[in-house]
Amino acid sequence: MDKVYRLMKWLSAEQAVEWLRELTATQITPTELGALCNAGHCAVYVRCLGDKITDEEHGVNIELMGDAKVISQIQLVSDQFLGAPVSFDSTVTVKCDAYGVWGFQDSVPDFQFDRTFYLGRSRLPVFKPEDIQALANKLNGVETPKEKPLHSSERKSASQIIAVLAAMAKLNLAAPYKADEALRAAAAVHGLELPASPETVVKFLKTAATAGA
């Protein structure tokens, strides 16, 4: 399944364990995968797109966007029933961005929810294929080559290009999450891809907004 899993956007815990076993020739269990995540060797996520919660601190209701990264210690367990998915054994703490502040759209066009909240056991863990590959390399003693960071002049040039393209497309960089939504809609129409995480796109849009100021 190597060729298939590396091209998928997300892997379930079952798929992650199966691929790790294939890549490392080791009978890794879900519990051991959870322990490796707790030790900081692999990130684990949950899907939160569209979930609605109340932010009591700001007194508004918000809608979560994208995928949440688990930041608490976890324990992954396999249910006793055949075919049941691997799940979290307890409540987990995650971080996630949010948008669509109901009733406050004009005064709060974009709202970043950067505090922790809790999700119950009904949520299932998911993994990024690149994280599982990197974990397999660690287990096999293979050093993953580090990407060369962009030079400051290259970052500035990229931000300037993004700012110009955003102006041409009439994107409001002051509202980066809404701009991300517009970009994803355009990408779907033209059969193009964007980074899976909205946070990645928003980071570049915010940098471009500073460059164009």
Secondary structure, 3 states (H helix, E strand, C coil): CHHHHCCCCCEEHHHHHHHHHHHHCCCCCHHHHHHHHHCCCCCCEEECCCCEEEECCCCEEEEEEEEEEECCCCCEECCCCCCCCCEECCCEEEEEEEECCCCCCCCCCCECCCCCEEECCCCCCEECHHHHHHHHHHHCCCCCCCCCCCCHHHHHHHHHHHHHHHHHCCCCCCCHHHHHHHHHHHHHHHCCCCCCCHHHHHHHHHHHHHHCC
